Amino acid sequence: MKTMNPAVAGVLKRLHYPLDVILTCVRWYVAYPLSLRHLEDMMAERGVSVDHSTVHRWAIKLLPVLEKAFRRRKRPVGKSWRMDETYIRVKGEWRYLYRAVDKDGNTIDFLLRAHRDKTAARRYFEKSIAQNGVPETVTIDKSGANLAALEAINADREAPIKIRQSKYLNNLVEQDHRAIKRRTRPMLGFKTFRCARTLLGGIEIMHMITKGQMKCARGTHLSAADQFYELAI
């Protein structure tokens, strides 16, 4: 019999609902363009009485644990990256979600920052390299901040990363932003930066699972939903 992820078990000690109910609500929230009120109504139709604020609390507590579990099982990505940033509204102000995909469309990594500048871009590249290894090529748009960040990273390297600036070649990551924005739109913005970072992390890992970026046991063919639930084990 499979053992529950100890970190998940620690969170569940304080959540007084069955695991399958909690995981289902959290997965629906990050996988589909549903509001918390929608989830409350959908669970009521299934005979489960749960307040929308409770679902939000489950997501905030559980998603960081599931993200850590996913990162241990994430498949390697390619060495040719397409990087760009998109806008996310937090407390009524625009913040910046840095993202990149490889040439096959697999997500490299993501990072929410308050500002769009060289410091933010460099922090993103450093995080992505630490998690995924050094790329051979990074394609960016005409952003001077992104270029400056990569040049600063190259200044500390013997073998520099090749930098390409091309709006056309970056269409791949810009198209990939749409899947994330489609999910965040019903949320009507985030109340806190911490909340935004946590929920975006959940949305991103569900998106990566859907794209087949999670390692499963050899010979198993699990659905995206079952792969998400596996993270709790």
C-alpha positions as CSV (number, residue, x, y, z in Angstrom):
1,M,0.0,0.0,0.0
2,K,1.4,3.4,-0.9
3,T,2.3,5.8,1.9
4,M,1.2,9.4,1.9
5,N,3.7,12.1,1.4
6,P,4.7,13.1,5.0
7,A,4.5,16.8,4.2
8,V,1.0,16.3,2.8
9,A,0.0,14.3,5.9
10,G,1.3,17.1,8.1
11,V,-1.0,19.6,6.3
12,L,-4.0,17.3,6.4
13,K,-3.8,17.0,10.2
14,R,-5.3,20.5,10.3
15,L,-7.9,20.0,7.4
16,H,-11.0,18.1,8.5
17,Y,-12.2,16.7,5.2
18,P,-11.3,13.5,3.3
19,L,-8.1,13.6,1.2
20,D,-10.0,12.8,-2.1
21,V,-12.4,15.8,-1.6
22,I,-9.5,18.2,-0.8
23,L,-7.4,17.1,-3.8
24,T,-10.3,17.1,-6.2
25,C,-11.2,20.7,-5.2
26,V,-7.6,21.9,-5.4
27,R,-7.0,20.3,-8.8
28,W,-10.2,21.7,-10.3
29,Y,-9.2,25.1,-9.0
30,V,-5.8,25.1,-10.7
31,A,-6.8,23.1,-13.8
32,Y,-9.9,24.9,-15.0
33,P,-11.2,28.4,-15.3
34,L,-13.5,28.1,-12.3
35,S,-14.2,30.6,-9.5
36,L,-14.3,29.5,-5.8
37,R,-18.0,30.0,-5.9
38,H,-18.3,27.6,-8.8
39,L,-16.4,25.0,-6.8
40,E,-18.6,25.5,-3.8
41,D,-21.7,24.9,-6.0
42,M,-20.2,21.9,-7.8
43,M,-19.3,20.1,-4.5
44,A,-22.8,20.9,-3.1
45,E,-24.3,19.1,-6.1
46,R,-22.2,16.0,-5.1
47,G,-23.5,16.2,-1.5
48,V,-20.4,17.8,0.0
49,S,-20.9,21.0,1.9
50,V,-17.7,23.1,1.7
51,D,-17.4,26.9,1.8
52,H,-15.5,28.6,-1.0
53,S,-13.1,30.2,1.5
54,T,-12.2,26.7,2.8
55,V,-11.3,25.6,-0.8
56,H,-9.1,28.6,-1.1
57,R,-7.4,27.8,2.3
58,W,-6.8,24.2,1.1
59,A,-5.1,25.4,-2.1
60,I,-2.8,27.8,-0.2
61,K,-1.7,25.2,2.3
62,L,-1.4,22.2,-0.1
63,L,-0.1,23.6,-3.3
64,P,3.5,24.5,-2.1
65,V,3.9,20.9,-0.9
66,L,2.6,19.5,-4.2
67,E,4.9,21.8,-6.1
68,K,8.0,20.5,-4.2
69,A,6.9,16.9,-4.9
70,F,6.4,17.7,-8.6
71,R,9.9,19.3,-9.0
72,R,11.5,16.0,-7.8
73,R,9.6,14.2,-10.6
74,K,9.9,16.8,-13.4
75,R,11.3,15.5,-16.7
76,P,14.5,17.2,-18.1
77,V,13.9,20.0,-20.5
78,G,15.7,21.0,-23.7
79,K,18.7,23.3,-24.0
80,S,17.1,25.9,-26.3
81,W,14.9,28.2,-24.2
82,R,12.3,30.8,-25.2
83,M,11.8,33.3,-22.4
84,D,9.2,36.1,-21.9
85,E,7.2,37.7,-19.1
86,T,3.4,38.3,-18.8
87,Y,1.3,40.5,-16.6
88,I,-0.5,39.4,-13.5
89,R,-2.7,41.7,-11.3
90,V,-2.0,41.6,-7.6
91,K,-3.8,44.0,-5.2
92,G,-4.9,46.1,-8.2
93,E,-1.4,46.5,-9.6
94,W,0.4,44.7,-12.4
95,R,3.1,42.3,-11.5
96,Y,5.3,40.2,-13.8
97,L,5.3,36.5,-14.3
98,Y,8.6,35.4,-15.9
99,R,8.3,32.1,-17.8
100,A,10.2,30.1,-20.4
101,V,9.6,27.0,-22.6
102,D,12.0,24.9,-24.6
103,K,11.7,24.4,-28.4
104,D,9.2,21.6,-27.8
105,G,6.9,23.7,-25.7
106,N,7.9,22.2,-22.3
107,T,7.8,24.7,-19.4
108,I,11.3,25.5,-18.1
109,D,10.4,27.4,-15.0
110,F,8.4,30.4,-13.7
111,L,8.9,33.3,-11.3
112,L,6.6,36.1,-10.1
113,R,8.3,39.4,-9.5
114,A,7.1,42.8,-8.4
115,H,9.2,44.7,-11.0
116,R,10.2,44.2,-14.6
117,D,13.9,45.0,-14.7
118,K,17.4,43.5,-14.9
119,T,17.4,42.3,-11.3
120,A,14.1,40.4,-11.8
121,A,15.2,38.9,-15.0
122,R,18.5,37.8,-13.6
123,R,16.8,36.2,-10.6
124,Y,14.6,34.3,-13.0
125,F,17.5,33.0,-15.1
126,E,19.4,32.0,-12.0
127,K,16.5,30.1,-10.6
128,S,15.8,28.4,-13.9
129,I,19.4,27.3,-14.4
130,A,19.6,26.0,-10.8
131,Q,16.5,23.9,-11.4
132,N,17.1,22.8,-15.0
133,G,20.8,23.2,-15.9
134,V,22.5,25.7,-18.2
135,P,20.9,26.2,-21.6
136,E,22.8,26.4,-24.9
137,T,20.6,29.2,-26.3
138,V,18.1,31.6,-24.9
139,T,15.7,33.5,-27.2
140,I,14.2,36.7,-25.8
141,D,12.3,39.6,-27.3
142,K,13.7,43.1,-27.6
143,S,13.6,43.7,-23.8
144,G,16.8,45.5,-22.7
145,A,16.4,44.3,-19.2
146,N,16.3,40.6,-20.2
147,L,19.3,41.1,-22.4
148,A,21.3,42.9,-19.7
149,A,20.5,40.0,-17.2
150,L,21.8,37.4,-19.6
151,E,24.9,39.4,-20.4
152,A,25.6,39.7,-16.6
153,I,25.2,35.9,-16.2
154,N,27.5,35.4,-19.2
155,A,30.1,37.6,-17.7
156,D,30.6,35.1,-15.0
157,R,30.8,32.1,-17.3
158,E,33.7,30.6,-19.3
159,A,31.2,29.2,-21.9
160,P,28.6,31.9,-22.6
161,I,25.0,31.2,-23.3
162,K,24.0,32.1,-26.8
163,I,21.5,35.0,-26.8
164,R,19.0,35.5,-29.6
165,Q,16.5,38.4,-29.7
166,S,13.6,37.5,-32.0
167,K,9.9,38.4,-31.5
168,Y,9.0,35.7,-34.1
169,L,10.9,32.9,-32.4
170,N,9.3,33.8,-29.1
171,N,5.8,33.2,-30.3
172,L,6.0,29.8,-28.7
173,V,6.2,31.1,-25.1
174,E,3.7,33.9,-25.8
175,Q,1.2,31.3,-26.9
176,D,2.0,29.2,-23.8
177,H,1.1,32.2,-21.6
178,R,-2.5,31.9,-22.8
179,A,-3.1,28.7,-20.8
180,I,-2.0,30.4,-17.6
181,K,-3.9,33.6,-18.3
182,R,-7.1,31.6,-19.2
183,R,-7.0,30.1,-15.7
184,T,-6.2,33.3,-13.8
185,R,-8.9,35.4,-15.5
186,P,-11.8,34.1,-13.4
187,M,-9.8,34.8,-10.2
188,L,-10.1,38.6,-11.0
189,G,-6.6,39.3,-9.6
190,F,-4.9,38.2,-6.4
191,K,-5.2,39.9,-3.0
192,T,-1.6,39.3,-1.9
193,F,1.7,38.5,-3.5
194,R,2.1,35.3,-1.5
195,C,-1.3,34.1,-2.5
196,A,-0.5,34.9,-6.2
197,R,2.8,33.1,-6.1
198,T,1.3,30.0,-4.5
199,L,-1.7,29.7,-6.8
200,L,0.4,30.4,-9.9
201,G,2.7,27.6,-8.8
202,G,-0.3,25.2,-8.7
203,I,-1.5,26.4,-12.1
204,E,1.9,26.0,-13.6
205,I,2.5,22.4,-12.2
206,M,-1.0,21.3,-13.5
207,H,-0.1,22.8,-16.9
208,M,3.2,20.9,-16.9
209,I,1.5,17.7,-15.9
210,T,-1.0,18.1,-18.8
211,K,2.0,18.6,-21.2
212,G,3.5,15.3,-20.0
213,Q,6.4,16.7,-18.0
214,M,6.0,14.5,-14.9
215,K,7.9,11.3,-14.5
216,C,5.6,8.3,-13.7
217,A,6.6,4.8,-12.6
218,R,7.8,2.8,-15.6
219,G,5.0,1.1,-17.5
220,T,2.2,3.2,-16.0
221,H,0.0,5.5,-18.0
222,L,-1.9,7.7,-15.6
223,S,-4.3,10.5,-16.6
224,A,-3.3,14.1,-15.8
225,A,-5.7,14.0,-12.9
226,D,-4.2,10.8,-11.4
227,Q,-0.7,12.2,-11.8
228,F,-1.7,15.3,-9.8
229,Y,-3.1,13.0,-7.1
230,E,0.1,11.0,-7.1
231,L,2.0,14.0,-5.8
232,A,0.3,13.5,-2.5
233,I,1.8,10.0,-2.1
